[in-house]
Amino acid sequence: MGRVCAVCGKKTVAGRSYASRGLARRKKGAGIKITGITKRNFAPNLVKKRIVINGRVVTTKVCTQCLKSGRAVLAS
């Protein structure tokens, strides 16, 4: 599977991007208006790493949070 962390299962999540314009009311404007909503994807920050699983060296995709916290080492 693509874009999935092998340790924690983190994957791509859908979301929205808001485009806005106008001057805020507290700055004596008419207020900020949303002028467009676009669908977008939030992809996890994945890195290919070689880790040992059950005595075998396997190349897997691991998110950087798992690498930083040490979960990728503990999973092996």
C-alpha positions as CSV (number, residue, x, y, z in Angstrom):
1,M,0.0,0.0,0.0
2,G,1.2,3.5,-0.8
3,R,1.5,6.4,1.6
4,V,1.0,4.3,4.8
5,C,3.3,4.1,7.7
6,A,4.3,0.5,8.4
7,V,4.6,1.1,12.2
8,C,1.6,3.3,13.2
9,G,-0.6,3.0,10.1
10,K,-0.8,6.7,9.5
11,K,-2.1,7.5,6.0
12,T,-3.3,10.3,3.7
13,V,-6.2,12.3,5.1
14,A,-8.6,14.5,3.0
15,G,-9.3,18.1,4.0
16,R,-10.0,21.6,2.7
17,S,-8.1,24.7,1.9
18,Y,-9.8,28.0,2.5
19,A,-9.1,31.2,0.4
20,S,-10.1,34.4,2.1
21,R,-10.0,38.1,1.5
22,G,-11.1,41.3,3.2
23,L,-10.0,43.4,6.3
24,A,-10.9,42.2,9.8
25,R,-13.7,43.9,11.7
26,R,-11.4,44.9,14.5
27,K,-9.3,46.8,12.0
28,K,-12.4,48.8,10.9
29,G,-13.1,46.5,7.9
30,A,-16.2,44.7,6.7
31,G,-14.9,41.3,7.9
32,I,-13.0,38.5,6.3
33,K,-15.0,36.6,3.7
34,I,-14.3,33.0,2.4
35,T,-13.9,33.3,-1.4
36,G,-13.1,29.7,-2.2
37,I,-12.9,26.2,-0.8
38,T,-10.6,23.7,-2.4
39,K,-10.3,20.0,-1.5
40,R,-6.7,18.9,-0.7
41,N,-4.9,16.0,0.8
42,F,-2.6,15.9,3.9
43,A,0.1,13.3,3.2
44,P,2.2,11.8,6.0
45,N,5.9,12.5,6.0
46,L,7.2,9.1,5.1
47,V,10.8,7.9,4.7
48,K,12.0,4.6,3.4
49,K,14.1,2.9,6.1
50,R,15.7,-0.6,6.5
51,I,14.6,-2.1,9.8
52,V,15.0,-5.6,11.3
53,I,11.7,-7.5,11.7
54,N,11.9,-11.0,13.0
55,G,15.6,-11.3,12.2
56,R,15.2,-10.1,8.6
57,V,16.2,-6.8,7.2
58,V,13.1,-5.2,5.4
59,T,12.8,-1.9,3.6
60,T,9.6,-0.2,4.8
61,K,8.0,3.2,4.7
62,V,8.0,4.8,8.2
63,C,6.7,8.2,9.2
64,T,9.2,10.6,10.7
65,Q,7.3,10.8,14.0
66,C,7.8,7.1,14.5
67,L,11.5,7.5,13.8
68,K,11.9,10.4,16.1
69,S,10.0,8.8,19.0
70,G,11.8,5.4,18.5
71,R,8.7,3.4,17.7
72,A,10.3,2.2,14.5
73,V,13.1,0.6,16.5
74,L,10.8,-0.9,19.1
75,A,8.6,-2.5,16.4
76,S,11.5,-4.5,15.0
